């Protein structure tokens, strides 16, 4: 019996806002206004990009390819990600 691989399981997708601080995820979809999506993609936040959550206070602070971005909760909710499995030490 084989178990499904988490990376191919669409049920593992969640909004970026729901990910834990310190976690890494892969962007699956960006659902926001066209101009906002274009700006995010220009900043390196695009489908397939790896995102690390640095902090969660008044906004969501993320790292994307060495660039830190502060995202409001409405915008972060519209970004769908697939959390990566924690790597073994």
SVG drawing of the C-alpha trace seen along z (x, -y; Angstrom):
<svg xmlns="http://www.w3.org/2000/svg" viewBox="-9 -48 30 50">
<polyline fill="none" stroke="black" stroke-width="0.4" points="0.0,0.0 1.4,-3.4 0.5,-6.7 -0.1,-9.8 2.8,-12.2 2.0,-15.4 3.4,-17.6 0.8,-16.1 -2.1,-16.3 -4.2,-19.4 -5.8,-19.1 -2.5,-20.3 -3.0,-23.8 -3.8,-26.7 -3.8,-30.5 -0.3,-32.0 -1.8,-33.7 -2.5,-30.3 1.1,-29.1 3.3,-29.0 6.1,-31.4 9.4,-29.9 7.8,-27.6 8.5,-27.4 5.9,-27.0 5.6,-26.9 3.2,-29.4 0.4,-27.6 -1.9,-30.5 -2.3,-34.2 -5.9,-35.4 -6.0,-39.2 -6.4,-42.2 -4.5,-42.2 -2.3,-45.1 -1.5,-43.6 -0.7,-40.2 1.5,-41.9 3.4,-43.8 3.8,-40.7 5.2,-38.7 7.6,-41.6 8.9,-41.4 9.5,-37.6 6.3,-36.3 5.0,-34.1 3.5,-30.6 6.3,-28.1 8.3,-30.5 9.4,-29.4 8.2,-31.7 9.4,-31.7 7.3,-33.2 9.5,-35.4 7.0,-37.1 3.3,-37.4 2.3,-40.6 0.4,-43.5 1.3,-42.1 2.8,-38.9 6.5,-39.3 7.8,-36.9 11.1,-36.2 11.1,-35.5 14.5,-34.8 16.3,-37.0 13.7,-39.8 11.5,-40.6 7.9,-41.6 5.3,-42.8 1.8,-41.6 -1.5,-42.7 -3.9,-40.0 -6.3,-40.4 -3.5,-40.0 -1.9,-37.1 -5.3,-35.3 -5.5,-35.5 -2.1,-33.7 -2.5,-29.9 0.5,-27.9 1.6,-24.3 3.6,-24.0 6.8,-22.1 7.5,-19.2 9.9,-20.0 13.4,-18.8 15.1,-16.4 18.1,-17.7"/>
</svg>
